[in-house]
Amino acid sequence: MPANNYHFITHWRIKANLREVVDVLGNAEDLPRWWPSVYLEVKQLTPGDEAGIGRRVSLYTKGWLPYTLRWSFTVTDVRDDGFTLTADGDFVGRGIWTFVQDGDYTEAIYDWKIEATKPILRDYSWIMKPIFGMNHKWAMARGQESLIIELMRRKATTDDEKRNIPTPPPATPNAPGKWMLAVLGFSR
């Protein structure tokens, strides 16, 4: 496998029903609001059919490393238990979300196979692959944390409940100096 190919499998266990989780994750345009640590900008380019197949979305994203990614996805399959997308731009590949109801919990599994095409990722994967992999794991951990917060927000019925919901984790700074300070714990 070339150094710039990546395969990540993420498992989330969320106390919510499957439909609630799918409703949140299936609304790409809302990602910057509830998952702002990763999704900086999202725009729907094409709506797709009534099931969402063919839907095309442009994204501007980042992790904790001081670089950003511009990419797009197209929904290629929608099932009762998940959906599949193909990605192009700073990386090329496919992602498969699968959801399984387990009592009061939903198991969310994301199978992400990509080839990094952004020059910094493509050219330095041979040495930086573990760090780039940690960046992905960090981003997905923020996603699980942010999804739990978003589900709390959606379920809140009183003003007091709404006030006690934490804000989702913000994006990390892009500037290398600020990034290093943040990594070292000197800034938030």
C-alpha positions in Angstrom: 0.0 0.0 0.0 1.4 3.4 -0.9 2.4 5.6 2.1 -0.3 8.2 1.2 -3.1 5.6 1.4 -5.1 5.5 4.7 -7.7 3.2 6.1 -9.5 4.3 9.3 -12.3 2.5 11.1 -14.0 4.6 13.8 -16.4 3.2 16.3 -18.8 5.4 18.3 -21.3 4.3 20.9 -23.9 7.0 21.4 -26.8 6.8 23.9 -29.5 7.7 21.3 -31.7 6.0 18.9 -30.4 5.3 15.4 -32.8 7.7 13.7 -31.6 10.6 15.9 -27.9 9.9 15.0 -28.7 9.5 11.3 -30.6 12.7 11.3 -27.7 14.7 12.7 -25.0 13.0 10.6 -27.1 13.1 7.5 -27.4 16.9 7.5 -24.0 18.0 6.2 -24.7 21.7 6.0 -25.2 21.7 9.8 -21.7 20.2 10.5 -19.9 23.6 11.1 -22.4 24.5 13.8 -22.3 21.3 15.9 -18.8 19.9 14.9 -16.8 23.2 14.6 -13.5 21.7 15.6 -13.3 20.0 12.2 -15.9 21.5 9.8 -15.1 25.1 9.0 -17.3 25.5 6.0 -19.8 23.2 4.2 -21.9 23.9 1.1 -24.3 21.7 -0.8 -23.5 21.7 -4.5 -26.2 19.3 -5.7 -29.1 18.0 -3.7 -29.3 14.5 -5.2 -32.5 12.5 -5.6 -35.3 12.0 -3.0 -33.2 9.5 -1.1 -30.1 11.7 -1.2 -28.2 9.7 -3.8 -26.1 11.9 -5.9 -26.0 14.7 -3.3 -22.7 16.5 -3.7 -21.2 18.6 -0.9 -18.1 20.8 -0.7 -16.2 20.9 2.6 -13.4 23.0 4.2 -12.0 21.0 7.2 -9.2 20.7 9.6 -7.9 18.7 12.6 -5.5 19.7 15.3 -2.6 19.9 12.9 -2.0 23.4 11.3 -3.3 22.6 7.8 -6.7 22.6 6.2 -8.4 20.4 3.7 -10.7 21.2 0.8 -12.7 18.3 -0.5 -16.1 17.2 -1.7 -18.2 14.2 -1.3 -21.0 12.6 -3.3 -23.5 10.2 -1.7 -23.5 7.0 -3.7 -25.7 4.8 -1.5 -28.4 5.3 1.2 -29.6 2.4 3.3 -31.8 2.1 6.4 -28.6 1.3 8.4 -26.3 4.0 6.8 -24.9 5.6 3.8 -21.8 5.6 1.5 -20.0 8.5 0.0 -17.1 9.0 -2.4 -14.6 11.8 -1.7 -12.4 13.9 -4.0 -10.2 16.9 -3.6 -7.3 16.9 -1.1 -8.0 13.2 -0.7 -9.8 10.7 -2.9 -11.7 7.6 -1.6 -14.8 6.4 0.0 -16.5 6.5 3.4 -19.2 4.1 4.7 -21.3 5.0 7.7 -23.1 2.0 9.3 -25.5 2.3 12.2 -26.7 -0.5 14.5 -29.3 0.0 17.3 -28.2 -1.8 20.5 -30.8 -1.2 23.2 -30.6 2.5 24.2 -27.4 3.0 22.2 -26.5 3.4 18.5 -23.2 1.9 17.3 -21.9 4.1 14.6 -19.1 2.7 12.5 -17.2 4.8 9.9 -15.0 3.0 7.4 -12.9 5.6 5.7 -10.5 4.5 2.9 -8.6 7.4 1.2 -5.6 8.3 -0.8 -4.1 11.7 0.3 -3.6 14.0 -2.6 -2.9 17.3 -0.9 0.9 17.8 -1.4 1.8 18.0 2.4 -0.1 14.7 3.0 1.0 13.0 -0.2 4.6 14.0 0.0 5.2 13.5 3.7 3.0 10.4 4.5 6.1 8.2 4.3 7.4 9.7 7.6 4.3 11.6 9.0 1.7 8.8 8.6 1.4 8.1 12.3 0.9 11.8 13.1 -1.6 12.2 10.2 -3.4 9.2 11.6 -3.5 10.7 15.1 -4.9 13.9 13.6 -7.8 11.8 12.1 -8.4 10.0 15.4 -8.5 13.4 17.2 -11.0 14.8 14.7 -13.3 11.8 15.1 -13.1 11.9 18.9 -14.2 15.6 18.6 -17.0 14.3 16.4 -18.3 11.9 18.9 -18.1 14.5 21.7 -19.8 17.1 19.5 -22.5 14.6 18.4 -23.4 13.9 22.1 -23.6 17.6 22.8 -25.8 18.1 19.7 -28.2 15.3 20.8 -28.4 16.9 24.2 -29.3 20.3 22.6 -32.0 18.7 20.5 -33.5 16.9 23.5 -33.4 19.9 25.8 -36.9 21.1 26.7 -36.4 23.6 29.4 -34.4 26.9 29.5 -32.3 25.4 32.4 -31.5 22.3 30.4 -30.5 24.4 27.4 -28.3 26.7 29.5 -26.4 23.7 30.9 -25.4 22.2 27.5 -21.7 22.8 26.8 -20.5 24.3 23.6 -18.8 22.0 21.1 -15.0 22.0 21.0 -13.8 24.8 18.7 -11.3 24.5 15.9 -7.6 24.6 16.7 -5.5 27.6 15.5 -4.0 27.4 12.0 -1.0 29.5 12.8 2.0 27.2 13.7 3.0 29.3 16.6 -0.4 29.4 18.1 -0.8 25.7 17.3 2.4 24.8 19.2 1.2 26.8 22.2 -2.2 25.0 22.1 -0.5 21.6 21.9 1.7 22.5 24.8 -1.3 23.6 26.8 -0.5 27.3 27.0 -3.5 28.5 25.1 -7.1 27.4 24.3 
